[in-house]
Amino acid sequence: MARLNLDFGPARAGDAYRVALSFSHMPGIPLGGPYLHLAPDTLFALTAAGDVPGFTAGFSGTLDVWGRAMPSPSITIPRVPALQGVRVFCGAIAHSATRITAATNCYGATIQ
């Protein structure tokens, strides 16, 4: 299991957050201010909709008083040989009831 350290800072305390994965960081998704560097592919659609049982946990919630997601969102990658070498990217947004307030940088990892 891999834990994600999601920290938007105290200015975003109390905002909601959502995490998503993608197979690419391009072309990205404009959000009317912040820009999310993930591709709108099948993996994005699956994970942006909420937690995928047995695969993702904590992919949405509310940021604490320090602007952090607690407990940390996590990904459990099954040990399937066909997944070795696949690269995935992760990004997140923070949002209030009326607007998206921030987007994270995109991080990529290769499944070992």
Secondary structure as a PSIPRED ss2 file (coil, helix, strand):
# PSIPRED VFORMAT (PSIPRED V4.0)

   1 M C   1.000  0.000  0.000
   2 A E   0.000  0.000  1.000
   3 R E   0.000  0.000  1.000
   4 L C   1.000  0.000  0.000
   5 N C   1.000  0.000  0.000
   6 L C   1.000  0.000  0.000
   7 D E   0.000  0.000  1.000
   8 F C   1.000  0.000  0.000
   9 G C   1.000  0.000  0.000
  10 P H   0.000  1.000  0.000
  11 A H   0.000  1.000  0.000
  12 R H   0.000  1.000  0.000
  13 A C   1.000  0.000  0.000
  14 G C   1.000  0.000  0.000
  15 D C   1.000  0.000  0.000
  16 A E   0.000  0.000  1.000
  17 Y E   0.000  0.000  1.000
  18 R E   0.000  0.000  1.000
  19 V E   0.000  0.000  1.000
  20 A E   0.000  0.000  1.000
  21 L E   0.000  0.000  1.000
  22 S E   0.000  0.000  1.000
  23 F C   1.000  0.000  0.000
  24 S C   1.000  0.000  0.000
  25 H C   1.000  0.000  0.000
  26 M C   1.000  0.000  0.000
  27 P C   1.000  0.000  0.000
  28 G C   1.000  0.000  0.000
  29 I E   0.000  0.000  1.000
  30 P E   0.000  0.000  1.000
  31 L C   1.000  0.000  0.000
  32 G C   1.000  0.000  0.000
  33 G C   1.000  0.000  0.000
  34 P C   1.000  0.000  0.000
  35 Y E   0.000  0.000  1.000
  36 L E   0.000  0.000  1.000
  37 H C   1.000  0.000  0.000
  38 L C   1.000  0.000  0.000
  39 A C   1.000  0.000  0.000
  40 P C   1.000  0.000  0.000
  41 D C   1.000  0.000  0.000
  42 T H   0.000  1.000  0.000
  43 L H   0.000  1.000  0.000
  44 F H   0.000  1.000  0.000
  45 A H   0.000  1.000  0.000
  46 L H   0.000  1.000  0.000
  47 T H   0.000  1.000  0.000
  48 A H   0.000  1.000  0.000
  49 A C   1.000  0.000  0.000
  50 G C   1.000  0.000  0.000
  51 D C   1.000  0.000  0.000
  52 V C   1.000  0.000  0.000
  53 P C   1.000  0.000  0.000
  54 G C   1.000  0.000  0.000
  55 F C   1.000  0.000  0.000
  56 T E   0.000  0.000  1.000
  57 A E   0.000  0.000  1.000
  58 G C   1.000  0.000  0.000
  59 F C   1.000  0.000  0.000
  60 S E   0.000  0.000  1.000
  61 G E   0.000  0.000  1.000
  62 T E   0.000  0.000  1.000
  63 L C   1.000  0.000  0.000
  64 D C   1.000  0.000  0.000
  65 V C   1.000  0.000  0.000
  66 W C   1.000  0.000  0.000
  67 G C   1.000  0.000  0.000
  68 R E   0.000  0.000  1.000
  69 A C   1.000  0.000  0.000
  70 M C   1.000  0.000  0.000
  71 P C   1.000  0.000  0.000
  72 S C   1.000  0.000  0.000
  73 P C   1.000  0.000  0.000
  74 S E   0.000  0.000  1.000
  75 I E   0.000  0.000  1.000
  76 T C   1.000  0.000  0.000
  77 I C   1.000  0.000  0.000
  78 P C   1.000  0.000  0.000
  79 R C   1.000  0.000  0.000
  80 V C   1.000  0.000  0.000
  81 P H   0.000  1.000  0.000
  82 A H   0.000  1.000  0.000
  83 L H   0.000  1.000  0.000
  84 Q C   1.000  0.000  0.000
  85 G C   1.000  0.000  0.000
  86 V C   1.000  0.000  0.000
  87 R E   0.000  0.000  1.000
  88 V E   0.000  0.000  1.000
  89 F E   0.000  0.000  1.000
  90 C E   0.000  0.000  1.000
  91 G E   0.000  0.000  1.000
  92 A E   0.000  0.000  1.000
  93 I E   0.000  0.000  1.000
  94 A E   0.000  0.000  1.000
  95 H E   0.000  0.000  1.000
  96 S C   1.000  0.000  0.000
  97 A C   1.000  0.000  0.000
  98 T C   1.000  0.000  0.000
  99 R C   1.000  0.000  0.000
 100 I E   0.000  0.000  1.000
 101 T E   0.000  0.000  1.000
 102 A E   0.000  0.000  1.000
 103 A E   0.000  0.000  1.000
 104 T C   1.000  0.000  0.000
 105 N C   1.000  0.000  0.000
 106 C C   1.000  0.000  0.000
 107 Y E   0.000  0.000  1.000
 108 G E   0.000  0.000  1.000
 109 A E   0.000  0.000  1.000
 110 T E   0.000  0.000  1.000
 111 I C   1.000  0.000  0.000
 112 Q C   1.000  0.000  0.000
